[in-house]
Amino acid sequence: MAQDFAPLTNDLILRTARGVQLLIASSAGRYLPEYHEAKGNRDFFECCRDPEVASTLTLQPIERFSGLLDASIIFSDILVVPQALGMVVEMVEKKGPHFPDPLTSPDDGQYSKVLNKNVDVAAELDYVYKAITLTRKKLKGRVPLIGFCGAPWTLFCYMVEGGGTKLFIQSKKWIYRHPEESKALLQKISEVCVEYLALQVKAGAQLIQVFDSWAGELSPSTFKKFSEPYLAYISENLPKRLAELGLERVPMIVFPKGANFALDSVCNLGYDVVGLDWQIEPAEAVKIRGKPADSIPGECGPGGIIRDKRGYN
């Protein structure tokens, strides 16, 4: 059912995604005092699962920096997809995401359950869609709303590592010892991601982003086998799924962090925007690409924005 949303007054990011070059930077709002006030004693995933709270947290940077931001991204987390696949994910204070029972091998009974689960993506992640629709209405057309998911490879890493890691030992064991089983799991994740993104668009998201946060942990050859095909699956099948739902295609962004070695091939995957990390100059990216046909937003380095009592520099 079509939603009655306000006309968009700032479509800069949408025009950028369609080819007008722009360098953009984004920041989450968790540093804001109002974030902690609204969050209260809820844990992170409680906030994600409450559409009203998630909508409020999404809008806080837009309200505080009125007129200075060109888009809003829904308050959620990439790990809601493993949750929809039946895995338990906790957000541990000052530690980050934790899977009490990660996938240990293809012989792990949980692997078969995840692989064979008939995921009702509409029901499992309904709270995200409700938050998106509510946020679109509250935005009143001020800026576009971005929906997102984690890339299959990045989600795979979390599911087998059990949380964040610096070494990615389990992920690499999986792809070298169990390459076909790894690919089967990556395909399963990809299919869920396509449906999840399509339903985000149906709920009101005006563009989508795929975050491959751990792309750089792969070598050029393993990236070609275990990340790129699944990024391509999403970019190829999301527009088809949107058409089946009677929806127009929306701009698609991919961010393969650390995989600058694959920039040229990633630019050929069908995404409208390829995000750069802080380790490559945008001008160098254009040289690698050979033509400035794609919108390529950059990102500030981790230490690039320093806050003091006067504000951010």
TORLUMFI-850012 format. One line per 3 residues: number of its first residue (from 1); their letters; for each residue x, y, z of C-alpha. Coordinates in steps of 0.05 Angstrom, whole numbers, plus 5000, padded with zeros to 4 digits. Layout:
NUM> a> X:Y:Z  ...
END
This chain:
1> maq> 5000:5000:5000  5029:5067:4979  5047:5115:5035
4> dfa> 5030:5189:5033  5097:5222:5047  5114:5297:5043
7> plt> 5149:5323:4980  5225:5322:4986  5257:5391:4994
10> ndl> 5331:5369:4996  5347:5317:4943  5422:5331:4939
13> ilr> 5444:5261:4958  5396:5230:4907  5423:5275:4852
16> tar> 5493:5257:4874  5477:5183:4870  5453:5194:4799
19> gvq> 5520:5225:4777  5533:5294:4805  5599:5289:4841
22> lli> 5602:5306:4916  5647:5289:4974  5604:5272:5034
25> ass> 5619:5250:5105  5572:5218:5154  5571:5208:5229
28> agr> 5526:5170:5276  5490:5208:5330  5511:5166:5390
31> ylp> 5556:5222:5415  5495:5268:5425  5470:5277:5497
34> eyh> 5398:5271:5471  5416:5202:5445  5433:5176:5514
37> eak> 5371:5210:5543  5325:5178:5492  5360:5110:5498
40> gnr> 5353:5109:5573  5363:5040:5604  5345:5003:5541
43> dff> 5398:4960:5509  5418:4974:5438  5374:4922:5404
46> ecc> 5314:4943:5446  5322:5012:5415  5325:4981:5346
49> rdp> 5262:4940:5358  5221:4999:5383  5199:5038:5320
52> eva> 5185:5102:5359  5252:5101:5394  5290:5082:5331
55> stl> 5255:5139:5293  5271:5189:5348  5345:5169:5348
58> tlq> 5347:5172:5272  5321:5244:5272  5365:5272:5327
61> pie> 5424:5293:5283  5375:5323:5232  5341:5364:5286
64> rfs> 5406:5386:5319  5442:5404:5254  5381:5431:5218
67> gll> 5397:5448:5145  5468:5422:5149  5457:5348:5133
70> das> 5436:5320:5065  5409:5252:5086  5386:5212:5145
73> iif> 5401:5138:5156  5353:5094:5195  5375:5076:5265
76> sdi> 5386:5001:5263  5443:4951:5258  5471:4905:5204
79> lvv> 5465:4846:5253  5389:4844:5251  5398:4799:5190
82> pqa> 5434:4743:5229  5380:4751:5282  5327:4740:5228
85> lgm> 5366:4678:5207  5355:4650:5277  5421:4668:5311
88> vve> 5426:4701:5379  5463:4768:5378  5475:4811:5439
91> mve> 5504:4881:5443  5552:4881:5502  5565:4949:5534
94> kkg> 5635:4975:5518  5651:4911:5479  5604:4909:5419
97> phf> 5565:4853:5386  5570:4783:5414  5544:4717:5386
100> pdp> 5540:4667:5445  5536:4609:5396  5573:4626:5331
103> lts> 5577:4578:5272  5637:4533:5284  5636:4487:5223
106> pdd> 5589:4459:5170  5579:4400:5218  5552:4448:5270
109> gqy> 5477:4434:5273  5463:4508:5274  5495:4516:5204
112> skv> 5442:4471:5174  5387:4507:5211  5410:4574:5186
115> lnk> 5420:4549:5115  5352:4515:5111  5310:4565:5150
118> nvd> 5251:4593:5112  5260:4665:5134  5198:4708:5136
121> vaa> 5236:4773:5125  5173:4815:5128  5153:4788:5197
124> eld> 5222:4780:5228  5244:4852:5213  5177:4886:5214
127> yvy> 5202:4935:5267  5253:4963:5219  5200:4977:5166
130> kai> 5155:5010:5217  5212:5054:5240  5227:5074:5167
133> tlt> 5155:5092:5152  5149:5132:5217  5214:5168:5203
136> rkk> 5195:5186:5132  5132:5218:5158  5169:5256:5212
139> lkg> 5222:5280:5164  5168:5317:5124  5212:5317:5062
142> rvp> 5271:5353:5094  5323:5302:5071  5321:5232:5040
145> lig> 5322:5170:5084  5374:5116:5074  5360:5043:5088
148> fcg> 5418:4993:5094  5444:4924:5107  5511:4890:5118
151> apw> 5545:4857:5060  5542:4781:5059  5617:4774:5072
154> tlf> 5615:4821:5131  5555:4786:5162  5588:4719:5150
157> cym> 5649:4743:5189  5607:4762:5249  5568:4697:5246
160> veg> 5630:4653:5248  5675:4696:5291  5623:4709:5344
163> ggt> 5635:4783:5346  5687:4835:5327  5758:4811:5315
166> klf> 5825:4837:5291  5851:4771:5262  5791:4739:5228
169> iqs> 5819:4670:5241  5753:4634:5239  5729:4669:5176
172> kkw> 5792:4650:5139  5789:4578:5165  5718:4573:5137
175> iyr> 5734:4598:5067  5798:4557:5060  5774:4492:5093
178> hpe> 5700:4496:5073  5696:4539:5011  5632:4510:4982
181> esk> 5596:4511:5049  5619:4583:5058  5591:4602:4990
184> all> 5525:4568:5006  5519:4609:5070  5538:4673:5034
187> qki> 5485:4660:4982  5432:4649:5036  5452:4715:5069
190> sev> 5449:4750:5001  5378:4726:4987  5354:4751:5055
193> cve> 5390:4818:5044  5354:4829:4977  5286:4818:5008
196> yla> 5304:4860:5069  5327:4919:5027  5266:4914:4981
199> lqv> 5219:4917:5040  5258:4977:5068  5244:5013:5002
202> kag> 5171:4992:5006  5168:5022:5076  5197:5089:5052
205> aql> 5273:5085:5044  5294:5129:4985  5363:5099:4974
208> iqv> 5399:5039:5003  5470:5024:5025  5508:4958:5031
211> fds> 5564:4960:5083  5621:4912:5070  5660:4932:5132
214> wag> 5708:4873:5129  5720:4871:5054  5793:4890:5066
217> els> 5806:4827:5105  5804:4788:5040  5860:4783:4990
220> pst> 5845:4805:4918  5834:4732:4898  5789:4714:4957
223> fkk> 5750:4779:4950  5733:4757:4879  5706:4691:4907
226> fse> 5674:4708:4973  5652:4781:4971  5644:4808:4901
229> pyl> 5595:4756:4873  5548:4768:4931  5552:4844:4925
232> ayi> 5535:4833:4852  5477:4788:4870  5446:4844:4912
235> sen> 5455:4898:4859  5427:4853:4805  5368:4824:4843
238> lpk> 5344:4883:4885  5318:4922:4825  5282:4859:4801
241> rla> 5250:4849:4869  5229:4922:4871  5196:4914:4803
244> elg> 5158:4853:4828  5132:4895:4886  5111:4950:4837
247> ler> 5165:4997:4863  5215:5040:4825  5289:5026:4829
250> vpm> 5325:5069:4881  5399:5091:4882  5445:5038:4911
253> ivf> 5509:5052:4949  5563:5000:4965  5620:5012:5015
256> pkg> 5675:4958:5010  5720:4983:5066  5793:4968:5056
259> anf> 5783:4936:4987  5812:4993:4946  5850:4939:4906
262> ald> 5782:4920:4877  5756:4990:4864  5752:4983:4789
265> svc> 5714:4917:4790  5668:4941:4846  5650:5001:4802
268> nlg> 5624:4951:4751  5577:4916:4798  5517:4960:4783
271> ydv> 5516:5005:4844  5505:5079:4833  5554:5100:4887
274> vgl> 5619:5068:4911  5641:5092:4979  5715:5103:4993
277> dwq> 5750:5093:5059  5801:5141:5088  5860:5104:5058
280> iep> 5852:5128:4986  5849:5196:4955  5785:5208:4914
283> aea> 5829:5235:4857  5868:5169:4858  5803:5131:4857
286> vki> 5782:5168:4794  5849:5150:4762  5839:5077:4779
289> rgk> 5769:5078:4752  5792:5113:4688  5730:5157:4684
292> pad> 5690:5198:4734  5625:5165:4716  5608:5139:4784
295> sip> 5593:5180:4846  5649:5165:4894  5640:5195:4964
298> gec> 5699:5197:5010  5706:5188:5085  5745:5226:5137
301> gpg> 5800:5187:5172  5786:5162:5243  5827:5220:5271
304> gii> 5805:5270:5220  5752:5303:5263  5776:5325:5331
307> rdk> 5729:5353:5383  5749:5404:5436  5709:5451:5479
310> rgy> 5696:5496:5420  5666:5440:5378  5691:5398:5320
313> n> 5751:5418:5277
END
